[in-house]
Amino acid sequence: MKTIFSILTLSAIALLNFSTPSQAQSFNEEQKAELQKMFNEYLMNNGELILESVTNFQNKQLAEQQKETNEKAAGFMADIKKDSSLPMTGNKDGDITVVEFFDYNCGYCRKALTEINKLLEADKNVKIVFIDMPILGPQSQVAAQWSLAAEKQGKYFEYHKEIMNLNGPKNAENLKKIAKKIGLNVKQLEKDKDSDDVKNMISANLEKARNLNIQGTPAFIIENKVARGYISADQMQKMIADIRKK
């Protein structure tokens, strides 16, 4: 709607000011009022046509952006497949790689975890890579640091599930409790969470998101296809099936 308003506003200015300053100065107040009336009548009589044109323009822009993102995703995925430092689960040698950008305070990311588990049960030839993208506040950053530290002890996915399903604040106290629950070395975890390795990885993750124009969570990249927002296991499986056909 903001785009529509901008276009209509510019159209009104063009009508009222005409094409050159000298021509604009030739209109008196009565003529300007008449032009405004004509413009308003045109909007009233052709509102649906204008809306359709603007919608088509917006859809074209979105399609171009999606095409550009998909092209970038292909290069991104090639790098991801060579990067063994990123936390993952599933089949490490799977023919399909699914990357999830997520935030621990994102409700739809929590919902998406259920769908990821369904996908892993249904397809044993899929690899899931997790990109911690803490954008929803300080606790998101804290949780990301703790979870990436757990990767150093080989328990990332187990800890990831516990954090995602935690009912309560993702603060140090609660993160420590669930770390003990699953048998993590908490003393080492507390040390690793503040390491340069972990902090640099989070910075790199955020840079990856910026390069792909991913501004919210969850977001999924399935091979070279980008899906913004929550998607179900069925939707993932359909995308995967289409990719395997090619």
N, C-alpha and C positions, 0 to 999 in steps of 0.2 A: 504493500500500500504506500510505503514511503516513496518508492520509485514512481508509482503512478502519480502521486501528488506532485512530485518534482517535474515530471513530464508535462502535466497539465498546467502547472504554474509557468513553466517556460513557454508553453504555447500561448498562454494568456499575455505574457509579457511581449511576445513576438507580435501578437495582434495589436496590442495597444501602442507599442513603440514603432511598429512597422519595420521597414528594412534598414533605414538609415536615420541618423540623428536629424538631418534636415527635414525628412518626411515626417518624423515624429513631431517636430515643432509646428508643422502645418495644421495639426488637428487641434480644434478648440475643445473645451470641456464637453460640450453637447455631442460632438462627434465621437469623442472618446467614450462617453456614456453609451452611445449607440453601438459602438464596436463591442463594448463590454456586454451589452444586451444580446448582440448577435452571437458572441462567444458562449454565453450562458445557455442560449437556446440550442446552440449546436451540441453542447454537452448533454443537455436534457434529451435531445432527440437521437443522439448517437453514442450514449454512454456505454452500451453493451459492446459496440464496435471498437470504441477506444480501449475498453477494458480487455477485450480479446486481443487487440494488437499489442498492448503492453504485456499481457500474459505470455503471448508467443515470443516476444522479445526476451522476457525473463527466462523462459524455458530454453531458448537458444543459448543464452549466456550460461545457464546451469549445465547444459549439455557440453558446451565448450570447456567449461571448468572441469567437468567430470572426465572428459577425454584427456585433458592435460594431466589430471591427477593419476589416471590409469597408466598413462605413459611413464610418469615419474615412478609409479608403483612397481613397474617392471624392473627398473634399475635398483630401486630400493630392495626388492625381494631378492635380487641376485646377491646383493651385499649381505642381507640377513642370512641367507643360506650358507654363507662362508663365515659367519660370526658365531663362534661357539661359546662366547661369553654371555649371551642372552639366555635368560631362564626359559625352559621349555618343558613340555610334557607330551605324551603320546609316543608315536613311532619316530625316533630321530632320523631314520632313513626313509620316512614316508614319501610317497610321490606327490603329496599335496601339503603345502605349508600354509597355515592360517596364523596371521598375526593379529593380536588384539591390543589396542591402545585402551587403557582403562585407568580409573581412579578409584581408590578404596572407599571414598565417600559418595560414589555414584550409585544411586539405587538401581538404575538399569544395568549397570555393570554386574551388580550382585545377581540380578535376574538372569543376565547372560551366562553366568557361571553354570547355572543349571543346564543351559542349552549346550555349553561346551562339553559338559560331562556326558550328555546324551549323544553328542557327536562322537566322542571318544569311544563310547560303548558300541555305536553303530558302525564305525569305520576304523579299522585297525591299521590303516595305512595313511593316517593323517598326523602331522606334527603341528603342535600348537606352540607359538612363541608369544611371550608376554612382554609388553612394553609398558612399564609403569609410567604414567603421565599425571603426576600430582598437580592438579590445577584448581582443586576445590577447597583450598585452605591449608593452613599449617599442619593440621592432623594428617592430611593426605601426604604431605612431604615426609612426615615422621613415619607413617606406615610404609611408604615406599622404601625408605632407608632400612627399616627393620626387615622387610621382606627380601630385599636384594642381599642383605647380609646373610639371610638364611640360605641363599643359593650357594654361598661359600661352604656350607655344611651339607649340601646335597638334599635339602628339604624345602626347596622353594615352593613347589606346588602344594605340598601338604600344609605349609604355613599360610600360603596364599588363600587357600580355601577357608582356613580358620579365621583369617583377618576379614575376608569378604563377608563371612557369615556372622561376624561379631555383632551382637546387639549391645551397643554402647559406644562410647567415644574411642577412637583409635589413638589412645594416648599411651605413653610409655608403660604405665602400670598394667593396663590390659594386654598390651603387646607382650610384655614380659610373662604374664600369666599363661597365655596360650603357647608361648615358646617353651615354657617348662612342661606344659601338658603334652606336647608332641616330642619331648626329649631333646630339644636343642640345648647346646651349651650357651647359656644365657650370658655368662661373663664374656665369652668370645663374641657373641652376637652384639653386645653393647659396644664392644671395641670396633667391630667391623662396620657397624652402621654409620659411624662417623669417619670412616676411611675415605681417602681421596678417590679410591676405585669406585665406591658406591656413589659418591657425590658427582663424580664425572660421568658415570653412567646415566644418572637422572638428567643431567644437563644435556647429554647426547640424545636421550630419548625425547626430550622437549624439542630439540633441534630437528630430529627426524619428523616429528609431528608438524612443525612449522613448514618444513620443506614440502610436505604432502598436503599442506593447507588443511590439516586436521585440527579443528578448534574445540572439539567437544568429545566426550566419551559416552558410551563405548564407540569405537570405530574398528572395523575389521578390514584386513587386506587378505584376500584369498587368492594366492598366486599374484596375478596382476589386476585383480578386480577389487575395487574399494567399495565398502558398504558403511555408510555413516549411520550411527545409531544402533539401537537394539535389533538383532535379527534372531530368529528361532533356529533350532537345529535343522528343521525341515528346509528352511531357506538356505542354510549353509550347505546342506547336502545337495540341494538342487544346483547351486552355483558350482559345487565340486563336480557333480555329474556332467554339467555343461563343459567344464574345463577339460575333463578327461576325454570327452568326445572329440576334442580338437587335436 
